[in-house]
Amino acid sequence: MLAMLPHHEIAEPANGLNTDDLAKWLRAVFGPLFLVIVSIVAIFFLFTREITRFVQFIILAIGIGVIFYVPNIIETTAKAIAKALGVSIS
């Protein structure tokens, strides 16, 4: 067995795993990719003259984009719906 010298220490995170900037990193990585995919599909629908599918796709893409880019939108919406229905939130 190897003896550990006094200057050798086990590297451990001080406060555990920090995921505070995870959402920012995901937006930075997948945001441009999302926009490119939406643009390509939208252009395809326009060139094939499928206006109904184009409009449906754009509405869906806007909905997904709002959920993706607006922080805490799901939590805020859920609290608003619960408050409107008269459900107490702890």
N, C-alpha and C positions, 0 to 999 in steps of 0.2 A: 504494500500500500504506500502511496506517495504521501509524504508529509507536506503539509501546506506551510509555506513560509509566512511570516507576519504580514508581508505586503500583498499577499494574495487574498482576495476577497471574492465572494460570489456576487456577481452582478445581478441585482434585482431592481425592478422598478420601485421607486420610492412610494408612490401612491397607487399602485396597480395600473391597469391598462387605461390609457387616456384616449377616449374616442370623441373628444369635443370637436375636433376639426374634420371628422370623418365625412360629415354631410357636405362640407365645403369642398373637400377633395373629390367626392363622388360627383358633385355638380361640375367641377372643373374638368373631370375626365369624361363623363358621359354626356354632359350638356352639349358640347359641339357635335358629338356623334349623333345625338338625338336630333339636332337641327338638320344635319346632313341627310339623315334617313327620311325625315319628314319632307324635306325639300325634294328629294329624288322621287318619292312616292307621289307627292302633289304634282310635280311636273309630268309624271307618267299619266296620272288621271286627266290632266288638262290636255295632253297630246292625243289621248285616246278618246277625247270628248265625252267622258263619263262625268258629267257635271254633278249629278246626284251623289255619286260615290266620292267625288272630290269634296263636296260640301260636308258630307258625313265624316270623311277623314279629317278635314280641317277642324271640325268641332271636337272630335275625339282628341286630336293632337293638342288643341288648346287646353282641353281639360287635363290631359296628362301633363302638359307643360306647367300649368298652374300648380298642380299637386307637387311636381318635381322642383320647381323653382321658388315657390313661396314657402318659407319655413313655417312649421306648426299649423298649416292650413287644415289638416285633418283634425287635430286636437281642438282648434278654435271652432270649426264647423260642428263637431260633435257636442261641444259645450253649448253652443248656440241652439242646436236642435233640442238638447236636453232641457235647457232653460225654457224654450218655447213650449215644450210639452209639459212643463211643470215638474220635471224630475229633479230631485235634490242632488246636488253634486257635492261630494265631500272633498 
